[in-house]
Amino acid sequence: MSLQALWSVFLAYPAQSLNTLALFFGSAAGWLLLATRVREQRAVTRLIAGGDAKDMAEEMYMFDGPTHRLNRFFYRFGFVSLAGSLALSWGSTQF
């Protein structure tokens, strides 16, 4: 599809185009949040399987600074993207 055809679709149906963009951002943000949670659970499972006690594994996980900061960044970015897609979807209904 050429750029001119895409632009004509956007001009013909602006609300539907913005809603589609919001759906894309919402899906990507949801996937990011889900993938971060699964990665976090796998890391804890690996630590528990490798260690003797559950408490020791949780302590080791909490002291891993870079991983904790990266997960926190992904959670924040995912929630901001979800909020942005909600605002975009809400805004598209106002046209």
N, C-alpha and C positions, 0 to 999 in steps of 0.2 A: 504494500500500500504506500502510495507516495505521501509526502508531507502535505501536499495541497489537499488530498482527499481526507487525511486525518484532521486538518484544520477545518474543512467544511463540515465534518461530523461534529466537531467541537462547537462550531458556530450554530449548527442546527439544533443540537441537544446539549446545551452547556451544563445543566443541572445533572444530567445523566453521566456526562463525562467526568465532572468533579466527583460524583458519587463513586464512579469506577476507580478513580484515583484514590479516594479515601478507602475503598475496599482493599486495594493493593497495599496501601500503607498499613492498614489494620492487620491484614494477613501476615505481612512481613514482621510486624511488631509482635504479633502473637507467636509466630514461629521462633523469633529471637528469645522471647521469654520462656517458651517451652524448652528450647535447646539449652538455655542457660540452667534451667532447673534440672534437667536430665544430666547435664555435665556435672553439676554440683552433687547430685545424688551418687553418680558413679565415682566421683573422687572420694566421697565419704565411704562408700562401699569398699573401694580399693584399700583405703586406710584401715578399715575394720578387718578386712580379710588378711592384711599383712601384719597386723598387731595382735597383741594378746587381749587387751581390754578395750571396751568401747569408749571409756572415758579418756584413755590415752589417745585414741584416734581423733576424738572430738577436739581435744586440746591441741593436737598437732595441726588439725585443719584450721582452727581459729587463728593460729599464729602464722599461717602462711599469708603474708601481707599482699604480695602482688596478685595472687589468685583471688583473694577476697576483694581487692579493689577492682579487678577486672569484672568480676561477677556483679559487684555493686554498680559499675558503669553500665553494664549490659541491662540490668534491671531498670535503671533510671532511663536509659535511652529507649528501651521498649515501652515503658509506661508513658514517656513523653510522646512517642510516636503514636501510641494508641489514643492519647488525648488529642493529638493533632488530627488524626483521622476522624475522630468523633466530631471535632470542631469543623473540619472540612465537610463532612457529611451533613452536619446540621446547617452549615452555611449554604450548601448547595440547595437545600429545600427552601431557602429564603428568596431565591430568584424568581 
